[in-house]
Amino acid sequence: MLQTLSDVPEAVHGTPVVQALYQVSPLSDARWPEFLANHPRASIFHSRPWLEALRRTYGYEPVGYTTTPPGKDLENAAVFCRVESRLTGRRLVSLPFSDHCDFLVKDRDDLPSFLEGLEHKIREERWRYVEIRPLQEFTPSSSFAHRSASYSFHQIDLTPNLETLLANCHKSSTQRKIQRAQREGLAYEEGISKFHLNAFYKLLVTTRRRHRLPPQPKNWFSNLISCFGDDLKIRLAIRHGRPVAGMLTIRYKDTLIYKNGGSDPRFHNLGAMHLLYWESIRNAKETGLRTFDLGRTDANQTGLINFKSRWGAQQSAVTYWRCASDKGSKHIFDQSGDGWKMQLVKRAFSLAPTSLLPKVGKLLYKHAG
């Protein structure tokens, strides 16, 4: 059912609401797929398969807001998920477990209408905060908004030929690693079978333990496979029949998106992850894709930032914003948090048995969105 915020007589700062803000359902509104297909900044994170996987796994209900009246072709939209948790509060997030999620507007002049309406929503529905995760850099003019986190973001331009893409890679740390993997005879395999999922998830659990973090619940990946179908691939590097590295990628429009990876540290010297990245690039080129989205990286993960940069990726900054009545809106499960509470949580994860970590992740991630 469509709702409007136009019945609000005054905005937060006492000025009249200029435009109505209407509520839509991205999962059921017939206008949504065509709108995304035509909007240049629409990403995988706006798509129905992604939103449906979030709903199935964590119970988050997606909601969209637009200034377009009912019955008209959508001209703009912002999509959120309602996250309701006894541990971390009630909030609107755009979007949970998503690297970025731009407001899909024609120009920046549309942004104040959205922010003004969202400020009202916080007060009206008593949300703890609204978080936005734009890829396009902008600074909200409202005093209601403050920076909540910053990340590095990497993309590889796939338009050059393969020879140039390889030449753009760091010679010693990337090109030679690819050659080492090929020389060692590592096999490359891809698919979405139960074998591929189980092998990938085992490697993911191992990697998350090294980082002192619980893995995402396994059914998150099962739901992604179900929702995206052939657009999703699990890529494995195999040595003597044993998976030693795994990567999950999803294709959306002309972009290949890296989502998660894991590896066995005993075989890092063989260049298994380098093989997976290079095969992903080769495959993307063969299918006519133009961009390889390597995703966000925490600012303190300098090793991973260097790894991505050495593939010839373009680095930029992604800043998350929170609209809240005060700046004390962080919770201990914020992945960017480095305070003492988060350090205690990481310490507990590092001491927990490996077999227990997936259960911990299944319990906690719903609250962390």
N, C-alpha and C positions, 0 to 999 in steps of 0.2 A: 504493500500500500504506500502510495506517495504521501510524504509529509512535507510541509513547508515551514520555514522559520520566519516567513514574512509577517507573521502576526506579532512579532516582537516589536513593541512600539519604539524602543530606543536601543542602540548598540551599547557596548560596554562603556564607551567614552562619552555617551550622551548625545551622539549625533544620529540622525535617522538611518535605518538600514536602507542602503541604496538599492540592493537587489535581493530578491528572494533566493533562498537556498533550499533546493528540493532534495528529498532523500530517494534513492533508487537502490535496487538490488542487482549487483553485478552478475549474480548467478541465474537470475530469472528474467531480467529486463531484456527484451528482444533487441534493443538498440545497442547493447554492449559490444557484441563481437564486431559489428561493422565499425563502430566508433574506434575500437582499438586498431582494427586493420588500417584505418585511414589516418590515425594520429602518429606523427613521426617520433614522439617520445614515449609511446606505449611500449612497455617491456614485458618480459615473461611474468613479472610479479603482479601485473594488472590482469593477467589472463585468467579465464575461468578454471583451467586445470590446476593452476597454482592455488587459487582461492579455495577450490573444492578440496584439494589435498590438506590445506590448513584446517578446513572445517571438519573433515573426516578424522584427522589425527588429534586435534586439540580442542575441537568443539567451538572454535572461533567463528562467529557469524560475520561475514563481510557486509559492509554497507558503503554505498557511494553517495556523494553529494555533488550537485550540479546547479548551475544557475539557469539551466534550460527548463522551460515549463513542460508539463506532461503533454504527450502527443507530438512533440517536436523532435527533430533529429538532435541528438546530443552534440553540443558544441564544446563542452568542457566537463571535467569530472575530477574528483579526488576520491580515492578508495581507502577504506580503513577496515580493521577488524575490531570488534568489541572483545576486549579481554577482561574477564571478570574473575578475580581470584581473592580468596580470603587472606593469602599471604602477601600479595603485591598490589592489591587494590583494583578498582574499576577504572579502566582507561581505554582510550581509542588509540590504536597504533597503526601507522601506515608505512610498512606492514610488518607483522611479526616474522622473524626468521627470514627476512628479505633484505638483501644488500642495499637496495634503494627502491624508491617508489615515487616518481615525480608526480606533481599535480599536472594533470593533462589539460592545459589551458592554451588559448591562442596566443596570449602575450601576458606579460607580468601585471598588466592592469586588472586582470581577473583575480589575482591573488588576494588583495585586501578583502574582497567579498567573502572568500572562503574563510580567511582567518577571523574575520569579524563574526561570522556565523558559528565558527568552532569555539570561540571564546564564550559565546552565549551557551553553547551546548554543555560546556564544562560546568557552568553554574546551574543550568536548568536540570541536568541529569546527574549532577554531582560526580562527574568523572574526576579521578585524581589528577589526570593530565591528558593532553592529546600530544602524541609524538608524530612528527613528520620526518621522512627520510629522503629528501630530494637528491637526485643526481645532479640536476641543474643548480648551480650555485646561486643562492639568493639569501638576503638577510631580511627576515620579517620586520616590518616597521613597528609592530606592536610591542609595547613594553611588557606584554603578557608572555612573550616568547623568550627563551634563553637556549643557548647551545647545551646539548646534553652529551654529545660524543663526536669525535672526529676520526676518520679513517683514511687510509690511502686506498686508491682505486686504480686498477690496471686494466687496460684493454690493448689487444693487439690488432692493428689494421691488417686485414688479410688480403687487401687488394693487390699488393705486389706478388710476383711469381714466387714459387717455392724456393728457388735458388737465392733470391733476395731475402726472403724471410729467414732462411737459415744463416745467411751472411750477417743479418742484423742481430743474431744471437751472440752472446759473449763466447769467444773462441775457446777458452780453456775450461770454463765452468759449465758451459751448456753444450756447445758443439762436440767437445770431446766426450762428454757424458753420453750423448746420443750414440756416438760411435762406439763407446765402450759397451753399451747395452746391445748393440747390433753384433759386436764382436763376440760377446759372451753367449750369443744365441738365445737371448730372452725372447719368448714367444709373446705375441700380442693377440688378445682375444677380446671380443665384445659381445654383449647380449643382455637380456633382461630375464633370464631364467632363474629358477630357484638357486642353482649352483652359483651363478654370477652374483646374485644378491647376498647369499651367505658368505661367499669369499670376500666380497667388498666390505660387508659389515664387520667381519672379524678383523680385517685390517684397520677399519675405522676405529673400532674399540681400542685396539692397540695404540693407535696414534693419539686418540683423545686421552688415554691414560698418561701418555708421555707429557701431555700438555696440562695434566691435572684437571681435566674436565670430563664430565660424563658424556657419553655419546647420545645423539638423538635417538628416540625410540625407533626400533626397527620398522614398525608399521608406518612411520613417516615415509620411509623409502619405498615400502610396498605400495602406499597410496600414491606417491609420485609416479611410480611405474604404471599403476592402473589408470591414472588420470592423463598422463602424457603419451603412453603407448610407445610407438616407434620413434617419437621425437626425443626420447630419453635413451641413453646408452650407459651401461656400466662397462668400463674398459679395464682390462686386467693385464698385467705383465706377469708372465709365468716362467718359472725356472724349474726344469726337470719335473714338470707336472704340478708344481706348487705355486699358487698365487703369492707374489711377493710385493705387489703394489696394485692399488685400485683407484679408480676415479669415476665420478658420476657427472655426466654432462647432459644438458638439455638444449635442444634447438628451438629457437623462437624467431620467426621472421627471418632476417638475414644474419642472425647472431647465434653463436654457440656459447653457452653459458656453463662455466665450470662451477659446480656446486659444492662437492665434497671429495676428499681424497684420504687415503690412508696407505701406510706402507710398513713393511717389516724392517726394522732398523738394521738387522743383521745383513741385509743385502743392499743397503744404501749406496755402497761403493760401486755397484753394478750399473747405476743409472736407470733404474726401473721407472721412476717417476718421470724422468726426462724422456724416456721412450713413450710413455703415455701422452705427455704433452705434445710431442712431435707428431705422433699418429693422429691426435685430435686435430692438429693444424692441417695435416695432409688431408684428412677426411673432410674437414670444413671447406678447404679449397676445392676439392673434387665435387662437392655438392653446391658450390656457388655462394657460400656464405662470405660475408664481408668483415665481420668483427668476431673476435674471440674475447669474451668478457671473463676476466680472471677473478672478478669479485673484489670484495673489500678486504683490507688487512688492518689489524690493530696497529696503532702507531708504534707500539713498543716491540713489535715483531720485526725487527730490522732484518733478520735472516730471511724471512719470507718475502719481505719487500724487495730485498736484493735479488732473490731467486726470480721473482716475477719480472723485475726490471731487466734482467739479463736475457730475457726472451725478446727484447726489443719492444716491450710494452710501453705504452704511454701512461704516465702516472699523473693522477689528479687527486684532489681532496674531496671527500664526501663528509658533509657536516649534518648531523641530526639535530633537530630542534624540538623542544618541548614547550607547549603552551600550558602554563599552570599558574595558580595564584601565588605560588612561592617556588623557590628553587630547590627545595628539599624533596624533590620528586624521584630521586634515585632509589632503587631497591637492591638488595644484596645479590640478586641474580643478574644484574646488568653485566653483560659480557665484557663491557669496556671498563668495568669497575676495578680499581686496584687498591681499594681501601682495606682496612684490617679485616672487615667482615668477609670480603671476597677472598682474602688470603687464607682465612680460616677454612672457608668452604673448599678451596683448592687443596689445602693440606689434608682435609678429610678425604677428598677424592683420591689423593695419591696413596693413602693408606688402605683404602677399601680394596677387597679382593676383585680381580678383574671380572669374575662371573657376576658380581653384584652391580657393576657399573651400568649396564643397560637398564636394570630395574630402577636405579636411582634416576637415570635420565628420563625414563618414562614417567616417574613421579613428579619431577621438578620442571621439566620443560614447558608444561602447560602453564605454569605460573611465571615463567621467565619471559614469555612473549612480549 
